[in-house]
Amino acid sequence: MVIKGNWRQLSFLHVYHHSSIFLVYWLIVNSGFDGDIYLTVVLNGVIHAMMYSYYLATTFNVKVPVAIKMMITNSQLIQFIIMLSQGVYLLTHDCAFPTNATKLYVGYIASMFTLFMGFRLNPANYASGKKKQ
């Protein structure tokens, strides 16, 4: 996006996510690494494979149907719901994972869900044709 000069895509959501995700996951992994983290890693990997396949196609000017872009965003929202459910489960059941790290995780994922839902509800993000830069 930066190399192509597509500054419109460099939104608060994008900057917030990429500037915070490493720190949040570093804190979680270093406060109590266990098997619970694998669910989020696998979900995130699947979503990113879909997302970067979309970006690769559009880089080569392949017309990708708007429905595919919407499906990717919807998949991200489903991912966050699953992750939130996991976090709430860990908080409401007697799990060994550190509570403060889980609260940080739930808060962070809730913020991601809110930002992605805002993206999803904005019709301009799914308008067909060329957008003004």
Secondary structure, 3 states (H helix, E strand, C coil): CCCCCCHHHCCHHHHHHHHHHHHHHHHHHHHHCCCHHHHHHHHHHHHHHHHHHHHHHHHCCCCCCHHHHHHHHHHHHHHHHHHHHHHHHHHHCCCCCCHHHHHHHHHHHHHHHHHHHHHHHCHHHHCCCCCCC
